[in-house]
Amino acid sequence: MQTPPAITNTPPTRRDVGCTDGFKRPKKVTTYLGGDRVVLLAPPAEAALMTPEAARELADHLNEHADDVETRRRVVPFARR
């Protein structure tokens, strides 16, 4: 019988930042953690036009995700001897 995965109180790793496409239609850029990688998902086949505030928000999200990945890599799992 398998043990259920441990529940952690970590915040959601998916973050959305609002932007527009070339025709001023509302879109979003999404960032999230994909295992040991940071994933950036932009509007399909389009440019994401952002205000300076939105660009800073996106940069903050990417930094947070990168910090999370680096922290996970530093954790040494418990080993029995």
C-alpha distances in whole Angstrom, upper triangle without the diagonal:
4,7,9,12,15,18,21,25,26,29,29,29,31,35,38,42,44,47,49,50,53,54,54,51,48,45,42,41,37,35,31,29,28,25,28,31,33,34,37,37,41,43,43,46,47,49,47,51,50,52,52,50,47,47,47,44,42,43,42,38,38,39,36,34,35,35,31,30,32,31,27,28,30,27,26,22,21,21,21,23
4,6,9,12,15,18,22,23,25,25,26,28,32,35,38,41,44,46,47,50,51,50,47,45,42,39,37,33,32,28,25,24,22,24,27,29,30,33,34,38,39,39,42,44,45,44,47,46,48,48,46,44,44,43,40,39,39,38,35,34,35,32,30,31,31,27,26,29,27,23,25,26,23,22,19,19,19,19,22
4,6,9,12,15,18,20,23,23,24,26,30,33,37,39,42,45,46,49,51,49,47,44,41,38,36,32,30,26,24,23,21,23,26,28,29,32,33,37,39,39,42,44,45,43,46,45,47,47,44,42,42,41,38,37,37,36,33,33,33,30,28,29,29,25,25,27,25,21,23,24,21,20,17,16,17,18,21
4,6,9,12,16,17,20,20,21,23,27,30,33,36,39,42,43,46,47,46,43,40,37,34,33,29,27,24,22,21,19,22,24,26,27,30,30,34,36,36,40,41,42,40,43,42,43,44,41,39,39,38,35,34,35,33,30,30,31,28,25,27,27,23,23,25,23,20,23,24,21,21,18,18,19,20,24
4,6,9,13,14,17,17,18,20,24,27,30,33,36,39,40,44,45,43,41,38,35,32,30,26,24,20,18,18,16,18,21,22,23,27,27,31,33,34,37,38,39,37,40,39,40,40,38,35,36,35,32,31,31,29,26,27,27,24,22,24,23,19,19,22,20,17,19,20,17,18,15,16,18,19,23
4,6,10,11,15,15,17,20,23,26,30,33,36,39,40,44,45,44,41,38,35,32,30,26,24,20,18,19,16,19,21,22,24,27,28,32,34,35,38,39,39,37,40,38,40,39,37,34,35,34,31,30,30,28,25,26,26,22,21,23,22,18,18,20,18,15,18,19,16,17,14,14,17,19,22
4,7,9,12,13,15,17,20,24,27,30,33,36,38,42,43,41,39,35,32,29,28,24,22,19,17,18,17,19,21,22,23,26,27,30,32,33,37,37,38,35,38,36,37,37,34,32,33,31,28,28,28,26,23,24,24,21,19,22,21,17,18,21,18,16,19,20,17,19,17,17,20,22,26
4,6,9,11,13,16,18,22,25,28,31,35,37,40,42,39,37,34,31,28,26,23,20,17,16,17,16,17,20,20,21,24,25,29,31,33,36,36,36,33,35,34,35,34,31,29,30,28,25,25,25,23,20,21,21,18,17,19,17,14,16,18,15,13,17,18,15,17,16,17,20,22,26
4,6,9,12,15,17,20,23,26,30,33,35,39,40,38,36,32,30,26,25,21,19,17,16,18,17,19,20,20,21,23,25,28,30,32,35,35,35,32,34,32,32,32,29,27,28,26,23,23,24,21,19,20,20,16,16,19,17,14,16,18,16,15,19,19,17,19,18,20,23,26,29
4,7,8,12,14,17,20,23,27,30,32,36,37,35,33,29,27,23,22,18,16,13,12,15,15,16,17,16,18,20,21,24,27,29,32,32,32,29,31,28,29,29,26,24,25,23,20,20,20,17,15,17,16,13,12,15,13,10,13,15,13,12,16,17,15,18,18,20,23,26,30
4,6,9,10,14,17,20,23,27,29,33,34,31,29,26,23,20,19,15,14,11,12,15,15,16,17,15,16,18,19,22,24,27,30,29,29,26,27,25,26,25,23,21,22,20,17,17,18,15,12,15,15,11,11,14,13,11,14,16,14,14,18,19,18,21,21,23,27,30,33
4,6,8,11,15,18,21,24,26,30,31,29,27,23,21,17,16,12,11,9,9,12,14,15,15,14,14,15,16,19,21,23,26,26,26,23,25,23,24,24,22,19,20,20,16,16,17,15,12,14,15,12,11,14,14,11,14,17,16,15,18,20,20,23,22,25,28,31,34
4,6,10,13,17,19,23,24,28,29,28,26,22,19,16,14,10,8,5,6,9,11,12,12,10,10,12,13,16,19,21,24,24,23,21,23,21,23,23,20,18,18,18,15,13,14,13,9,10,12,9,7,11,12,9,11,14,14,13,16,18,18,21,22,24,27,31,34
4,7,10,13,16,19,21,25,26,24,22,19,16,12,11,7,6,4,7,10,13,14,13,10,9,10,10,13,15,18,21,21,20,18,20,19,20,21,19,16,16,17,13,12,14,13,9,10,13,11,9,13,14,12,13,17,17,17,19,22,22,25,25,28,31,34,37
4,7,10,13,16,19,22,24,21,20,16,13,10,8,6,5,6,10,13,15,17,15,11,10,10,10,12,14,17,20,19,18,15,17,15,17,17,15,12,13,13,10,9,11,10,7,9,12,10,10,13,14,13,15,18,19,19,21,23,24,27,28,31,34,37,40
4,7,10,13,15,19,20,18,16,12,10,6,6,4,7,9,13,15,18,19,17,14,12,10,9,10,11,15,18,16,16,13,14,13,14,15,13,10,12,13,9,8,12,12,9,11,14,13,13,16,18,17,18,21,22,22,25,27,27,31,31,34,37,41,44
4,7,10,13,16,18,15,14,11,9,5,5,6,8,12,15,18,21,22,19,15,14,11,10,10,11,15,17,15,14,10,11,9,10,12,10,6,8,10,7,6,10,11,9,11,14,14,14,17,19,19,20,23,24,24,26,29,30,33,34,37,40,43,47
4,7,10,14,15,12,11,7,6,4,6,9,12,15,19,21,24,25,22,18,16,13,12,11,11,14,16,14,13,9,9,8,9,12,10,7,9,12,10,9,13,14,13,15,17,18,18,20,22,22,24,26,28,28,30,32,33,37,38,41,44,47,50
4,7,10,11,9,8,6,5,5,7,10,13,17,20,22,26,26,23,20,17,14,12,10,9,13,14,11,9,6,6,5,8,11,10,7,9,12,11,10,14,15,15,16,19,20,20,22,24,25,26,28,30,30,32,34,35,39,40,43,46,49,52
4,7,7,5,5,4,5,7,9,13,16,20,23,25,29,29,26,22,20,16,14,11,9,12,13,10,8,6,5,7,9,13,13,11,12,16,15,14,17,19,18,19,22,23,23,25,28,28,29,31,33,33,35,37,39,42,43,46,49,52,56
4,5,5,5,7,6,9,11,14,17,21,24,25,29,30,26,23,20,16,14,10,8,10,10,6,6,5,6,9,12,15,16,14,14,18,18,16,19,21,20,21,24,25,25,26,29,30,30,32,34,35,36,39,40,43,44,47,50,54,56
4,6,7,10,10,13,14,18,21,24,28,28,32,32,29,26,23,19,17,13,11,12,11,8,7,8,7,11,13,16,18,16,16,20,20,19,21,24,23,23,27,28,28,29,32,33,33,35,37,38,39,41,43,46,47,51,53,57,60
4,6,9,11,14,16,20,23,26,30,31,34,35,31,28,25,22,19,16,13,14,13,10,10,11,10,13,15,18,20,18,19,22,22,21,24,26,25,26,29,30,30,32,35,35,35,38,40,40,41,44,45,49,49,53,55,59,62
4,6,9,12,14,18,21,25,28,30,33,34,31,27,24,21,19,15,13,15,15,12,11,10,8,11,12,16,17,15,16,20,19,19,22,24,23,24,27,28,28,30,33,33,34,36,38,39,40,42,44,47,48,51,54,57,61
4,6,10,13,16,20,23,27,28,32,33,29,26,23,20,17,14,11,13,14,11,11,10,10,12,14,18,18,15,17,20,19,19,22,24,23,24,27,28,27,29,32,32,33,35,37,37,39,42,43,46,46,50,52,56,59
4,7,10,13,17,20,24,25,29,30,27,24,21,18,15,12,10,13,15,12,12,10,10,10,12,16,16,13,15,18,16,16,19,21,19,21,24,24,24,27,29,29,30,33,34,34,36,39,40,43,43,46,49,53,56
4,7,10,14,17,20,22,25,26,23,20,17,14,11,9,7,10,12,10,10,8,9,10,13,16,15,12,14,17,15,14,17,19,17,18,22,22,21,24,26,26,27,29,31,31,33,35,36,40,40,43,46,49,52
4,6,10,13,17,18,22,23,20,17,14,11,9,7,7,10,13,11,11,8,10,10,12,15,14,10,12,14,12,10,14,15,13,15,18,18,17,20,22,22,23,26,27,27,29,32,33,36,36,40,42,46,49
4,7,10,14,15,19,20,17,13,10,7,6,5,6,10,12,11,10,7,10,10,13,14,14,10,10,13,11,8,11,13,11,11,15,15,14,17,19,19,20,22,24,24,26,28,30,33,34,37,40,43,46
4,7,10,12,16,17,14,11,8,6,5,7,9,12,14,14,14,11,14,13,16,17,16,12,12,14,11,9,12,12,9,10,14,13,12,14,17,16,17,20,21,21,23,26,26,30,30,33,36,40,43
4,7,9,13,13,11,7,5,5,6,9,12,14,17,16,16,13,16,15,17,17,16,13,13,13,11,8,10,11,7,7,10,10,8,11,13,13,13,16,18,17,19,22,23,26,27,30,33,36,39
4,6,9,11,9,6,5,7,8,12,15,16,19,19,19,17,20,19,21,21,19,16,16,16,14,11,13,12,9,8,11,10,7,10,12,11,11,14,15,15,17,19,20,23,23,27,29,33,36
4,6,7,6,5,6,9,11,15,18,19,22,22,22,20,23,22,24,24,22,20,19,19,16,14,14,14,11,10,12,10,6,9,11,9,8,11,13,11,13,16,17,20,20,23,26,29,32
4,6,5,6,6,10,11,15,18,19,21,22,23,21,25,24,26,26,25,22,21,22,20,17,17,17,14,13,15,14,10,11,14,11,9,13,14,12,14,17,17,20,20,23,25,29,32
4,6,8,9,13,15,19,22,22,25,26,26,25,28,27,30,29,28,25,24,24,22,20,20,19,16,15,16,15,11,11,13,11,8,11,13,10,11,14,14,16,16,20,22,25,28
4,7,10,13,16,19,23,23,25,27,26,25,28,27,29,28,28,25,23,23,22,19,18,18,16,13,14,13,10,9,11,9,6,8,10,8,8,12,13,15,15,19,21,25,27
4,6,10,13,16,19,20,22,23,23,22,24,24,26,25,25,22,20,20,19,16,16,16,13,11,12,12,9,8,11,10,7,10,12,11,11,14,16,18,19,23,25,28,31
4,7,10,13,17,18,20,20,20,18,21,20,22,22,21,18,17,17,15,12,12,13,10,7,9,10,6,6,10,9,8,11,13,12,13,16,18,21,22,25,28,31,34
4,6,10,13,14,16,17,17,16,19,18,21,21,21,17,16,17,15,12,13,14,11,9,12,12,9,10,13,13,11,14,17,16,17,20,21,24,25,28,30,34,37
4,6,10,12,14,14,13,12,15,15,18,18,18,14,13,15,13,10,11,13,10,8,12,13,10,12,15,15,14,17,19,19,20,23,24,27,28,32,34,38,40
4,7,8,11,11,12,11,14,14,18,19,19,15,14,16,15,11,14,15,12,12,15,16,14,15,19,18,17,20,22,22,23,26,27,30,31,34,36,40,43
4,6,8,8,8,7,11,12,15,17,17,13,13,16,14,11,14,16,14,13,17,18,16,18,21,21,20,23,25,25,26,29,31,34,34,38,40,44,46
4,6,6,7,7,10,12,16,18,18,15,15,18,17,14,17,19,17,17,20,21,20,21,25,24,24,27,29,29,30,33,34,37,37,41,43,47,50
4,5,8,10,13,15,19,21,22,18,18,21,20,17,20,22,20,19,23,24,22,23,27,26,26,28,31,30,31,34,35,38,38,42,44,47,50
4,7,10,13,16,20,22,23,20,19,22,22,19,21,24,22,21,25,26,24,25,29,29,28,30,33,32,33,36,38,40,41,44,46,50,52
4,6,9,13,16,19,20,17,16,20,20,17,19,22,21,20,24,25,24,25,28,28,28,30,33,33,33,36,38,41,42,45,47,51,54
4,6,9,13,15,17,14,13,17,17,15,17,20,19,18,22,23,22,23,27,27,27,29,32,32,33,35,37,40,41,45,47,51,54
4,6,10,12,14,10,10,14,14,11,14,17,16,16,19,21,20,21,24,25,25,27,30,30,31,34,35,39,40,43,46,49,52
4,7,10,12,9,9,13,13,12,14,17,17,17,20,22,22,23,26,27,27,29,31,32,33,36,38,41,42,46,48,52,55
4,6,8,6,6,9,10,10,12,14,15,15,18,19,20,21,24,25,26,28,29,31,32,34,36,39,41,44,47,50,53
4,5,5,6,9,10,11,12,14,15,17,18,20,21,23,24,26,27,29,30,32,33,35,37,40,42,45,48,52,55
4,5,5,6,9,10,11,12,14,15,17,18,20,21,23,24,26,27,29,30,32,33,35,39,41,44,47,50,53
4,5,5,6,9,10,11,12,14,15,17,19,20,21,23,25,26,27,29,31,32,33,37,39,42,45,49,51
4,5,5,6,9,10,11,12,14,15,17,18,20,21,23,24,26,27,29,30,32,36,37,40,43,47,50
4,5,5,6,9,10,11,12,14,15,16,18,20,21,23,24,26,27,29,31,34,36,39,42,46,49
4,5,5,6,9,10,10,12,14,15,16,18,20,21,22,24,26,27,29,33,34,38,41,44,47
4,5,5,6,9,10,11,12,14,15,17,19,20,21,23,25,26,28,31,33,36,39,42,45
4,5,5,6,9,10,11,12,14,15,17,18,20,21,23,25,26,30,31,35,38,41,44
4,5,5,6,9,10,10,12,14,15,16,18,20,21,23,25,28,30,33,36,40,43
4,5,5,6,9,10,11,12,14,15,16,18,20,21,23,27,28,32,35,38,41
4,5,5,6,9,10,11,12,14,15,17,19,20,22,25,27,30,33,36,39
4,5,5,6,9,10,11,12,14,15,17,19,20,24,26,29,32,35,38
4,5,5,6,9,10,10,12,14,15,17,19,22,24,28,30,34,37
4,5,5,6,9,10,11,12,14,16,17,21,22,25,29,32,35
4,5,5,6,9,10,11,13,14,16,19,21,24,27,30,33
4,5,5,6,9,10,11,13,15,18,20,23,26,30,32
4,6,5,6,9,10,11,13,16,18,22,25,28,31
4,5,5,6,9,10,11,15,16,19,22,26,29
4,5,5,6,9,10,13,15,19,21,25,28
4,5,5,6,9,12,15,18,21,24,27
4,5,5,7,10,13,16,19,22,25
4,5,5,9,10,14,16,20,23
4,6,8,10,14,16,20,22
4,6,9,13,15,19,21
4,6,9,12,16,18
4,7,9,12,15
4,6,10,13
4,7,10
4,7
4
